[in-house]
C-alpha cells in the first residue's frame, strides 16, 4: 500500500470492552484491523464484498459487515467480535446452544452467524423462527446448518429468558 502521511489516521475505539488506538491507512477495513492489527482472527473474511456475512461483527450493537466498514469510521464506537461473546471463560448461551444443537460445521461462517444472532437476541429474547432466519439472511453457510442454527438460536433465547427471569426473581426477594 502506498499511503502518504496524510492518508494515515489515528483512531480510538473499543473492542470487546478494551480501548484500542490504531494508526491506520484511511482505506483500511475494520476486518483487516481486527484480524491483522489486533489479532482477532475469529472475524473471517470470505468474500470481502459484503455478500457472505462471515465478517459480521457488532458496532454499537448493530450487526455490520466488517469487510466494508472503514476502520477510521470507528472513532469512539463499540465493536464486539466473536471473541467478545464469551465472558470470564464461560461461553455465551448462544455458543453453548450451537454446540448442543450441532449448528457448527467448518467454522468459516459461524462467527458471523453468531454475531448476527447476538444482535437479534439483544433486541428480543422471544424471536420467531422467521426472525431468526431473517437475522442470518446475509450469512452464507455452505455446510447447510441453517435448520440447526434456528433450533440453537431458539434454545439460546429460552436460556437467556430463563436466566433473566431468575435474576429478576432474585432481585425481588
Buried (B, 14 or more C-beta within 10 A) or exposed (E): EEEEEEBEBEBEBBBBEEEBEBEBBBEBBBBBBBBEBBEBBBBBBBEBEBEBBBBBBBBEEEBBBBBBBBBBEBEEBBBBBBBBBEEEEEEBBBBBBBEBBEBBBEEBBBBBBBBBBBBBBBEEBEBEEEBBBEBBEBBBBEBEBBEBBBBBBBBBBBBBBEEEEEEEEEEEE
